[in-house]
């Protein structure tokens, strides 16, 4: 990690010493013939999120019908806890996918699903039916959606899965709305992701929801991946808008801007960072993001100002300063380009009595 990454990591989500962290129980259900990357990638997101901030801590437990399983690449996982009789309120249940044939020592394929595996899978389905209640998040990675569907947890919900399993999922859950060609789908308390590595994208999104944008940026940088939005989200987050591309130089510029909203970034400095001429970077930004660099920067600043208005008691001058505007007048001008109502309406509509935010809520992105 470079200096800018360390700065984000140092400040993202740090609660004061008097604050107790919010704890989220996460139960990772380990099926037979686990596709290892389905949990290795998303759970690395949570491990790193626990490292870079302390306001929200993810308490992860690995549970399943078997105390050990042979994974897709031939490595055995052990010390898996039994499926608990009940789940604490607000728990996350992570359902990973599996493979038909694991890779045995030497690289050859295993024999496929056994009768014991089928019994174990049915045990997971029964457990899900008996324990998942309102308030629990069900998070499926890849073909983990098939297990959720067998338990009836996707009936009446929008969802997705690996592209090779669309038809199978439709057959299991005819009452589900299956969305194709999506990285991930959120529908109330159901979260589902496409094939394998899309589980990382989904978990970054969940970390963003549970902590803040600076934490998600820090984790994404550590994993050397980019924050990407879900094309299914009708309420597009400004933090993820324009991130559904794969151009590394443009992502670097976007990460840099998001990491310090109060810095008056100039085109020359950003072009140098991107390894492109100023003219070429401007063209790339329009092509891949769909807007100019100043417009993108102002959208992030306005989004953060909106968060401050509804979450803090900062006056308008403080909000403008914290979100990177030189004055309240500049904030209002940028705001009016995006919103039909003035900034004060955001506070009237959203604000509830809260204290000045913890240090993590002031965000290291500014």
C-alpha positions as CSV (number, residue, x, y, z in Angstrom):
1,X,0.0,0.0,0.0
2,X,1.2,3.5,-0.8
3,X,1.0,6.6,1.5
4,X,-2.5,7.5,0.3
5,X,-3.8,4.0,1.1
6,X,-2.3,4.1,4.6
7,X,-4.0,7.4,5.2
8,X,-7.4,5.9,4.4
9,X,-6.7,2.8,6.5
10,X,-5.5,4.9,9.4
11,X,-8.7,6.9,9.7
12,X,-11.5,4.9,8.2
13,X,-14.1,4.0,10.7
14,X,-12.1,4.7,13.9
15,X,-14.4,5.0,16.9
16,X,-13.4,7.0,19.9
17,X,-12.2,5.1,23.0
18,X,-15.5,5.7,24.7
19,X,-17.5,4.0,21.9
20,X,-18.3,0.4,21.9
21,X,-18.2,-1.1,18.4
22,X,-21.3,-2.3,16.7
23,X,-21.0,-6.1,16.2
24,X,-22.5,-8.0,13.3
25,X,-22.7,-11.8,13.6
26,X,-21.8,-13.4,10.3
27,X,-22.5,-17.1,9.9
28,X,-20.8,-18.6,6.8
29,X,-22.5,-21.9,5.9
30,X,-19.9,-24.3,4.5
31,X,-21.5,-26.9,2.1
32,X,-19.9,-30.1,0.8
33,X,-17.5,-29.6,-2.1
34,X,-17.2,-25.9,-1.3
35,X,-16.1,-23.7,-4.1
36,X,-13.3,-22.2,-2.0
37,X,-13.1,-18.8,-3.7
38,X,-16.8,-18.2,-2.8
39,X,-15.8,-17.7,0.8
40,X,-12.1,-16.8,0.6
41,X,-12.8,-13.6,-1.4
42,X,-15.8,-12.2,0.4
43,X,-14.5,-13.1,3.8
44,X,-11.1,-11.4,3.1
45,X,-13.3,-8.2,2.6
46,X,-14.7,-8.6,6.1
47,X,-11.3,-9.5,7.6
48,X,-9.8,-6.3,6.2
49,X,-12.8,-4.2,7.1
50,X,-12.2,-5.3,10.7
51,X,-8.6,-4.2,10.5
52,X,-9.1,-0.8,9.0
53,X,-11.9,0.4,11.3
54,X,-13.2,-0.4,14.7
55,X,-16.7,1.2,14.8
56,X,-18.3,-1.9,13.2
57,X,-16.8,-5.4,13.7
58,X,-17.9,-8.5,11.8
59,X,-17.9,-11.5,14.0
60,X,-17.4,-14.5,11.6
61,X,-18.2,-18.1,12.4
62,X,-18.0,-21.0,9.9
63,X,-20.8,-23.5,10.4
64,X,-22.1,-26.5,8.5
65,X,-23.5,-30.1,8.8
66,X,-19.9,-31.5,8.6
67,X,-17.0,-30.6,10.8
68,X,-14.6,-30.8,7.8
69,X,-15.1,-30.6,4.0
70,X,-13.0,-31.2,0.9
71,X,-13.0,-28.0,-1.1
72,X,-13.0,-27.4,-4.8
73,X,-9.2,-27.3,-5.1
74,X,-8.6,-30.3,-2.9
75,X,-7.8,-28.6,0.4
76,X,-9.7,-29.8,3.4
77,X,-11.3,-27.2,5.7
78,X,-11.6,-28.4,9.4
79,X,-13.0,-27.0,12.7
80,X,-16.3,-26.1,11.1
81,X,-18.9,-25.5,13.9
82,X,-22.3,-27.2,13.9
83,X,-25.3,-25.3,12.5
84,X,-26.6,-23.3,15.5
85,X,-30.1,-23.9,16.8
86,X,-30.9,-20.2,16.5
87,X,-29.4,-17.0,15.0
88,X,-29.0,-13.7,16.9
89,X,-31.0,-10.8,15.6
90,X,-29.5,-8.9,12.7
91,X,-27.3,-11.8,11.7
92,X,-25.8,-12.3,8.3
93,X,-26.1,-15.8,6.7
94,X,-23.6,-16.3,3.9
95,X,-24.3,-19.2,1.6
96,X,-21.4,-20.3,-0.6
97,X,-21.6,-22.3,-3.8
98,X,-20.2,-25.8,-4.5
99,X,-18.8,-27.7,-7.4
100,X,-19.7,-31.1,-8.9
101,X,-16.2,-32.4,-8.9
102,X,-13.4,-31.3,-6.6
103,X,-9.8,-31.4,-7.7
104,X,-7.9,-34.3,-6.1
105,X,-4.2,-34.5,-5.4
106,X,-2.4,-34.6,-8.7
107,X,-5.1,-32.5,-10.4
108,X,-7.6,-35.2,-11.3
109,X,-11.3,-34.8,-10.7
110,X,-13.1,-36.3,-7.8
111,X,-16.0,-38.7,-8.1
112,X,-18.7,-36.1,-7.7
113,X,-21.6,-35.7,-5.3
114,X,-22.0,-38.6,-2.8
115,X,-25.1,-39.8,-0.9
116,X,-23.5,-38.3,2.2
117,X,-23.2,-34.9,0.4
118,X,-26.9,-35.0,-0.5
119,X,-27.8,-35.7,3.1
120,X,-25.6,-32.7,4.3
121,X,-27.2,-30.4,1.7
122,X,-30.7,-31.3,2.8
123,X,-29.6,-30.6,6.3
124,X,-28.6,-27.1,5.4
125,X,-32.0,-26.5,3.7
126,X,-33.9,-27.7,6.8
127,X,-31.7,-25.5,9.0
128,X,-32.4,-22.5,6.8
129,X,-36.1,-23.0,6.9
130,X,-36.1,-23.4,10.7
131,X,-33.7,-20.5,11.7
132,X,-33.8,-17.6,9.2
133,X,-36.2,-15.0,10.4
134,X,-37.0,-11.3,9.5
135,X,-34.1,-9.2,10.3
136,X,-31.5,-11.7,9.1
137,X,-29.6,-10.9,5.9
138,X,-29.3,-13.9,3.6
139,X,-26.2,-13.4,1.3
140,X,-25.7,-15.9,-1.4
141,X,-22.5,-16.2,-3.4
142,X,-22.6,-17.8,-6.8
143,X,-24.6,-21.0,-6.7
144,X,-25.3,-20.5,-3.0
145,X,-28.5,-19.0,-4.3
146,X,-29.6,-22.6,-5.2
147,X,-29.5,-23.6,-1.5
148,X,-31.4,-20.4,-0.6
149,X,-34.0,-21.2,-3.2
150,X,-34.5,-24.8,-1.9
151,X,-35.2,-23.3,1.5
152,X,-37.9,-21.0,-0.1
153,X,-35.9,-17.9,0.9
154,X,-35.9,-16.4,-2.6
155,X,-39.7,-16.7,-3.2
156,X,-41.0,-13.3,-4.1
157,X,-37.5,-11.8,-4.3
158,X,-35.3,-10.6,-7.1
159,X,-32.0,-12.4,-7.2
160,X,-29.1,-13.6,-9.4
161,X,-26.6,-16.4,-9.6
162,X,-23.8,-17.8,-11.8
163,X,-24.8,-17.5,-15.5
164,X,-24.6,-21.3,-15.9
165,X,-27.2,-21.8,-13.2
166,X,-30.0,-19.4,-14.3
167,X,-32.2,-22.2,-15.6
168,X,-31.6,-24.5,-12.6
169,X,-32.5,-21.6,-10.2
170,X,-35.6,-20.8,-12.2
171,X,-36.7,-24.4,-11.8
172,X,-36.2,-24.5,-8.1
173,X,-37.7,-21.1,-7.4
174,X,-40.3,-20.3,-10.0
175,X,-41.6,-17.5,-7.7
176,X,-38.3,-15.7,-7.7
177,X,-37.4,-13.0,-10.2
178,X,-34.0,-13.9,-11.7
179,X,-32.0,-11.1,-13.0
180,X,-29.3,-12.0,-15.5
181,X,-26.0,-10.2,-16.3
182,X,-25.8,-8.6,-12.9
183,X,-22.9,-8.5,-10.5
184,X,-25.2,-8.6,-7.5
185,X,-28.8,-8.0,-6.6
186,X,-30.2,-6.5,-3.4
187,X,-33.9,-7.0,-2.6
188,X,-34.8,-6.2,1.0
189,X,-33.0,-8.8,3.2
190,X,-31.8,-10.9,0.3
191,X,-28.5,-10.3,-1.4
192,X,-27.3,-12.5,-4.2
193,X,-24.2,-12.4,-6.4
194,X,-23.2,-13.7,-9.8
195,X,-20.3,-16.1,-10.4
196,X,-17.5,-16.5,-7.9
197,X,-15.5,-13.3,-7.8
198,X,-18.7,-11.2,-7.9
199,X,-19.0,-12.2,-4.2
200,X,-16.2,-9.7,-3.5
201,X,-18.2,-7.0,-5.2
202,X,-21.2,-7.8,-3.1
203,X,-19.3,-7.9,0.1
204,X,-17.7,-4.6,-0.6
205,X,-21.2,-3.2,-1.1
206,X,-22.3,-4.6,2.2
207,X,-19.3,-3.2,4.0
208,X,-20.0,0.2,2.4
209,X,-23.6,0.0,3.7
210,X,-22.5,-1.1,7.2
211,X,-19.5,1.2,7.7
212,X,-18.7,4.0,5.3
213,X,-17.3,4.7,1.8
214,X,-13.7,5.3,3.0
215,X,-13.6,1.8,4.6
216,X,-14.9,0.2,1.4
217,X,-12.3,2.1,-0.7
218,X,-9.5,1.0,1.7
219,X,-10.5,-2.6,1.5
220,X,-10.9,-2.5,-2.3
221,X,-7.4,-1.0,-2.6
222,X,-5.9,-3.7,-0.3
223,X,-7.5,-6.4,-2.4
224,X,-6.5,-4.6,-5.7
225,X,-10.0,-4.6,-6.9
226,X,-12.3,-1.8,-7.9
227,X,-15.7,-0.8,-6.4
228,X,-18.3,-1.5,-9.0
229,X,-22.0,-0.7,-8.7
230,X,-24.8,-3.2,-9.3
231,X,-26.7,-2.5,-12.5
232,X,-29.9,-3.6,-10.7
233,X,-29.9,-1.0,-8.1
234,X,-32.6,1.6,-8.9
235,X,-31.3,4.0,-6.3
236,X,-27.8,4.5,-7.6
237,X,-25.3,5.5,-5.0
238,X,-23.2,8.5,-6.1
239,X,-20.2,6.8,-4.5
240,X,-20.5,3.9,-7.0
241,X,-21.9,5.8,-9.9
242,X,-19.6,5.6,-12.9
243,X,-17.6,2.7,-11.4
244,X,-19.0,-0.1,-13.7
245,X,-16.0,-0.1,-16.0
246,X,-12.6,-1.8,-16.0
247,X,-10.2,0.9,-16.9
248,X,-7.5,0.9,-14.2
249,X,-6.2,4.4,-14.7
250,X,-9.7,5.9,-14.4
251,X,-10.3,3.8,-11.3
252,X,-7.1,5.1,-9.8
253,X,-8.3,8.7,-10.4
254,X,-11.7,8.0,-8.9
255,X,-10.2,6.4,-5.8
256,X,-7.9,9.3,-5.4
257,X,-10.7,11.9,-5.5
258,X,-12.8,9.8,-3.1
259,X,-10.0,9.5,-0.7
260,X,-9.7,13.2,-0.1
261,X,-12.7,15.3,-1.0
262,X,-11.3,18.5,0.5
263,X,-8.2,18.6,-1.7
264,X,-8.6,20.8,-4.7
265,X,-7.5,18.2,-7.2
266,X,-6.2,19.7,-10.5
267,X,-6.2,18.0,-13.8
268,X,-2.4,18.0,-14.1
269,X,-1.8,16.1,-10.9
270,X,-4.5,13.6,-11.7
271,X,-3.2,13.0,-15.2
272,X,0.3,12.4,-13.8
273,X,-1.1,9.8,-11.4
274,X,-3.0,8.2,-14.3
275,X,0.0,8.1,-16.5
276,X,-1.9,10.0,-19.3
277,X,-1.9,13.4,-20.8
278,X,-4.5,15.9,-19.4
279,X,-6.5,15.8,-22.6
280,X,-6.4,12.0,-22.8
281,X,-7.5,11.6,-19.2
282,X,-10.4,13.9,-19.7
283,X,-11.4,11.9,-22.8
284,X,-11.1,8.6,-20.9
285,X,-13.2,10.0,-18.0
286,X,-16.0,11.1,-20.3
287,X,-15.9,7.7,-22.1
288,X,-15.8,5.4,-19.1
289,X,-17.5,7.5,-16.3
290,X,-19.9,9.5,-18.5
291,X,-19.1,12.8,-17.0
292,X,-16.3,15.3,-16.5
293,X,-13.8,15.1,-13.6
294,X,-15.1,18.2,-11.9
295,X,-18.7,17.0,-12.2
296,X,-17.7,13.6,-10.7
297,X,-15.9,15.3,-7.8
298,X,-18.8,17.6,-7.1
299,X,-21.3,14.7,-7.1
300,X,-19.2,12.9,-4.4
301,X,-19.0,16.2,-2.4
302,X,-22.7,16.8,-2.6
303,X,-23.4,13.2,-1.6
304,X,-21.2,13.5,1.5
305,X,-22.8,16.9,2.3
306,X,-26.2,15.2,2.2
307,X,-24.9,12.5,4.7
308,X,-23.6,15.2,7.0
309,X,-26.9,17.1,6.9
310,X,-29.0,14.1,7.8
311,X,-26.6,12.4,10.3
312,X,-25.0,15.4,12.2
313,X,-25.9,18.7,13.8
314,X,-23.2,20.5,11.8
315,X,-24.3,24.0,10.6
316,X,-24.2,24.7,6.9
317,X,-20.7,26.3,7.0
318,X,-19.3,23.2,8.7
319,X,-21.1,20.9,6.2
320,X,-19.6,22.9,3.3
321,X,-16.1,22.8,4.8
322,X,-16.2,19.1,5.7
323,X,-17.5,18.1,2.2
324,X,-14.8,20.0,0.3
325,X,-16.6,23.2,-0.7
326,X,-15.0,26.6,-0.2
327,X,-18.3,28.2,0.9
328,X,-21.9,27.5,1.5
329,X,-22.7,29.4,-1.8
330,X,-20.5,26.9,-3.7
331,X,-22.2,24.0,-2.0
332,X,-25.7,25.3,-2.9
333,X,-24.7,25.8,-6.5
334,X,-23.4,22.3,-6.8
335,X,-26.4,20.9,-4.9
336,X,-28.9,22.6,-7.3
337,X,-27.3,20.9,-10.3
338,X,-28.3,17.5,-8.7
339,X,-31.3,18.1,-6.5
340,X,-34.5,20.0,-7.0
341,X,-34.9,21.0,-3.4
342,X,-32.4,23.0,-1.4
343,X,-29.9,21.5,1.1
344,X,-31.9,22.5,4.2
345,X,-34.7,20.2,3.0
346,X,-32.4,17.2,3.4
347,X,-32.1,18.0,7.1
348,X,-35.8,18.6,7.5
349,X,-36.7,15.3,5.8
350,X,-34.0,13.0,7.1
351,X,-32.5,14.4,10.3
352,X,-33.3,12.8,13.6
353,X,-31.8,13.9,16.9
354,X,-28.3,12.4,17.0
355,X,-25.0,13.4,18.5
356,X,-22.1,14.8,16.6
357,X,-20.8,11.7,14.6
358,X,-18.1,9.4,15.8
359,X,-14.8,9.9,14.1
360,X,-15.5,7.2,11.6
361,X,-18.7,9.0,10.5
362,X,-16.7,12.2,9.6
363,X,-15.0,9.9,7.0
364,X,-11.4,9.9,5.9
365,X,-12.5,10.6,2.3
366,X,-12.4,14.3,2.9
